[in-house]
Amino acid sequence: MRGSTAPTRGAAAATINLPVVSCPTTVAIAATPTPAALPSTRPVTVPSTVAPGLAVYAAIRVTMALVGPRGWSCAAACGPTAAAVP
């Protein structure tokens, strides 16, 4: 695909510390505890050829995170059962 960041066949994977982006999180339950601070980086194993263009996006009140292109924006919502919706 033209413009894709998909790795080429045989690209070596490496564990790299990617920057963590904090996603604003809406919580639908009362009296939630103060969330712990997110780390500034998180180790992730990805093809080394695409690592410079990636970041980890994480919700601040739940242990949910995903890897995506740097520059994305994000938001999360946490319902009464503590289920997260990215």
C-alpha positions, 0 to 999 in steps of 0.5 A: 500500500502506498504511504504505508508504514507496514514493515518490509518482510524480514524487518528485525524486531527490537524492544524499544522504549517508545514515548507514552502519550496520556489520553484524556479519560472520562470516568462514569463512576463517582469517587474514583481514586487519583490515578498513578502517573504514567511513565514517560516511555514504555518498552515495546517490541516492534520492527526497528524500521517503524519504531521512530514513527510510533508512540504508546497511547494510554488511558490514565485511569485504566491499564489500557494502552495501544501502539500507534503512529506519533501525532495521533490524538486519543481519548478514553472512557471508563464505565461503571464496570471499569471497562475501558472504551478507547 
